[in-house]
Amino acid sequence: MKFFLVVFFLFDGQWVQGDARKGWGPVPYETQAACLTSKARAEAIYADLRKVNRRAVKKRFECISKSAIPAK
């Protein structure tokens, strides 16, 4: 089963999924383990960004199975 690393942004108190047209679409991984490794890396990079730019848009990273991704 494929897993996708999905980025969510906090806008006006709501978590909004990243938009593929703007370069923030889900990234596919063959295994959950690979997705979780990439998620941990993204969270570490984001934590470093927040240290130098406290005003950066809040982000959340999730590994989601292919069947849970809504079709557009």
C-alpha positions as CSV (number, residue, x, y, z in Angstrom):
1,M,0.0,0.0,0.0
2,K,1.3,3.5,-0.8
3,F,1.5,6.2,1.8
4,F,1.6,9.9,1.2
5,L,3.4,12.6,3.1
6,V,0.8,15.4,3.3
7,V,1.5,19.0,4.5
8,F,-1.2,20.9,6.3
9,F,-1.0,24.7,6.9
10,L,-2.9,26.5,9.7
11,F,-4.9,29.4,8.2
12,D,-7.4,31.3,10.3
13,G,-7.6,28.5,12.9
14,Q,-8.2,25.8,10.3
15,W,-5.8,23.1,9.0
16,V,-5.7,23.2,5.2
17,Q,-4.1,20.6,3.0
18,G,-1.2,21.8,0.8
19,D,-2.1,22.4,-2.8
20,A,-0.2,20.4,-5.5
21,R,-0.5,23.4,-8.0
22,K,1.5,25.5,-5.6
23,G,4.2,22.8,-5.0
24,W,2.8,21.5,-1.7
25,G,1.0,18.4,-2.9
26,P,1.2,14.9,-1.3
27,V,4.5,13.1,-1.8
28,P,4.1,9.3,-2.4
29,Y,6.2,6.6,-0.6
30,E,6.1,2.9,-1.1
31,T,6.1,2.0,2.6
32,Q,4.8,3.6,5.8
33,A,8.3,3.4,7.3
34,A,9.8,5.5,4.4
35,C,7.0,8.0,4.8
36,L,7.6,8.3,8.5
37,T,11.3,8.8,8.0
38,S,10.6,11.7,5.6
39,K,8.0,13.1,8.0
40,A,10.6,13.2,10.8
41,R,13.0,15.0,8.5
42,A,10.4,17.5,7.5
43,E,9.5,18.2,11.1
44,A,13.1,18.7,12.0
45,I,13.6,21.2,9.2
46,Y,10.4,23.0,10.1
47,A,11.6,23.2,13.8
48,D,14.8,24.8,12.7
49,L,12.9,27.3,10.6
50,R,10.7,28.2,13.5
51,K,13.8,29.0,15.6
52,V,14.9,31.7,13.2
53,N,11.4,32.8,11.9
54,R,8.8,32.6,14.6
55,R,6.2,34.2,12.2
56,A,6.5,31.3,9.7
57,V,3.1,29.8,8.8
58,K,2.4,26.8,11.1
59,K,2.7,23.4,9.4
60,R,1.7,19.9,10.2
61,F,3.0,16.8,8.5
62,E,1.0,13.5,8.2
63,C,1.6,10.1,6.6
64,I,-1.7,9.0,5.1
65,S,-2.6,5.9,3.2
66,K,-3.5,6.2,-0.4
67,S,-7.1,5.2,0.3
68,A,-7.5,8.1,2.7
69,I,-6.5,10.8,0.3
70,P,-9.7,12.6,-1.0
71,A,-10.0,12.7,-4.8
72,K,-10.2,16.2,-6.3
